[in-house]
Amino acid sequence: MKFTIRGALARSATRRLGLAALAGVIACVAGLVWRHDRLGGLTLLDGRGWYTPQEAAALFDALDALDANARLVYAATGLTIDMAFPLAYGLLFAIVLFRLFRAPLFVLPLALAGADALENLTVAALALGHAGPPSPLAWLAGGFTLVKTVLICATLPAIGAGAIRWLWGRIRR
């Protein structure tokens, strides 16, 4: 028996799993709000569309100026809360797009979640390894952030269009 993403979604794209994913999204957002407040409201790398190694190093220096553990908090939450977040929203958005379109648009949020996870890993490595000068690894992290941003700009309109299409169909009945 061959595994396919479409087949897995067909078997598991239920309301129950969608609600569980939504609960995960809400819990992760609460954790990310806590992190934002804990880190002094700084605009973190994963909240930007793009950044250079110099900008990444400046952020890490600002975190160090905030307190001695701020970079560690950023890295730790990047490897925990911020890794669970793409799993939750990726699954939720894939289920929504699968149910709205039954077309391969469900791949968009899965790719988005993958780019976000890779971004989180590289940003955590940057935060843990920051020693002052900019790191070339920030180019890779910035690339993952840019891909994530582009995929957000594709996924959210697809969900919006699907929702409008669904509502229009309900109204016409």
N, C-alpha and C positions, 0 to 999 in steps of 0.2 A: 504494500500500500504506500503510495507516494504522498509525502507531506507537502501541502501548499498553504500559504498564508490565507488564501481565500477559503480553503477547506476548514482550516482552524477557526477562522472567523464565523463561517457558516454554522459550525458546531457550537461556538461559545458566545456569539454576539447576542447575549440575552440581556433582558432588562436588569436582572440580578447582578450580572457581572458589570454592566454599565454603571449601576448605582454604586457598586463596590469601588470601581475606578474613580467615580465622582467623589466618593468619600476620601479616597487617597489623594486626589487633587486638592480638596479642601484642607486636609491635614497638612499637606506639603506647603500650600500657600501660607497657612498659619505659621509654619516653621520658617519659611522664607521671610515673612514679615518680621518675625522675632529676630532673625539674622540681620536684616536691614537695620532694625533699631539697635541691636547689639553692636553693629559695626559703624555706628555714628551717622547713619543715613548716607554714607558715601555711595556714589554710583559705582557698583562693582562691575567687573569685566563682563560677566554674563548678562548684564543689563544693558550693554552697549551693542550697537550694530557692528562695530569694528574698532580696533585699537592697534596701536603700534607697541613694540617692545618698550619704548620710552614711557608711554602712557601706562603700561602694565607696571613697570618699575615704580613710577610715581604713585600709583595706587598702593602698592605694597609698602612704600615708604610712609604714605599717609596712614596706613593701617598700623605700622610700627609706631608711629607718633601717637596714635590713639591709645594703645596699650600694648604691653609685651605679648599678649596672647591673641591679639586680633587676627593676625595672619593664620595662626593655627585654627582659630574658630572658623575663618573663611574656608580653609582647606578641609577641615573636618565636616562642615556642613555641606561642602561641595561633594564630598564622597559619601554622604548619607542622605540627608533631606533632598539635596539637589540631584542625586542619582535616582531616588525614588520618584521624584516629580515627573521626569520624562517617561518612566514606565507607566505611571498612572494616566497622564494626559495622552500619551501615545495610544494606550489601549482604549481610553474613552473616545478620543477623536476617530480612531480606526473603526470602532463599533458604530459610531454615529454615521460616518461616511459610508460604511458598508450597508447599513440599514437604509440610508437615504438614497443611495445610488445603485447599489449592487454592481458597482463598476470598480475598476482598480484605483480609484481615488484614495482608497484606504491606505495606499502605500505612502502617501504624502506625510501623514502624522507619524508613521513608523520611521521614515527617513529623518524627519524632524527630531524624533526622540533619539535616534542614533547619533545625529550630529550634536545634540545637546549633551548626551552622555560623554562623547569624545571631548567636547569642550570642557566639561566638568573635570575629566581626568587630567587634561593638560593644564588647566588653570590651577588645580590642586597641586600638581607637580611644580608649577611656577611659584605658587605661594609658599610651599614648603622649602623650596630650594633657593629662594631669593636671598642674595648676599650683597645687594647694592646695585651693581650695573645691570642694564637691561639684558634679558636672555633672548637668544634667537628662537627659542621654543615658543615665545609669545607670538611669532608670525603664524605658527601652526594653530595655536589656540585662537588667534584672531580669525584665521581662516574658517575654523569650525564655527565660531560665533557668526561670521558672515553667512555661511551656509545655513545655519539655524535661522537667522533673520530672514533670509530669502524663502525658506520653507514655511516659516510662520506666515509670510505674506502670500503664500500659495494655499496653505491649509485653511486659514480662517475664512477667506472668501469662499472657498469650496463648501465649508460648513454652512456659511450664510446663504449661499445660493441653494444648497440642498434644503435648508430650513424653509426658505421662501417657496421653493418648488413644492415641498410637502404641504405647507400651509395653503398655498393656492389650490392644490388638489383637494384638500379638506373643505375649503370654502366652496368649490365648484360642485361638490357632492350634494 
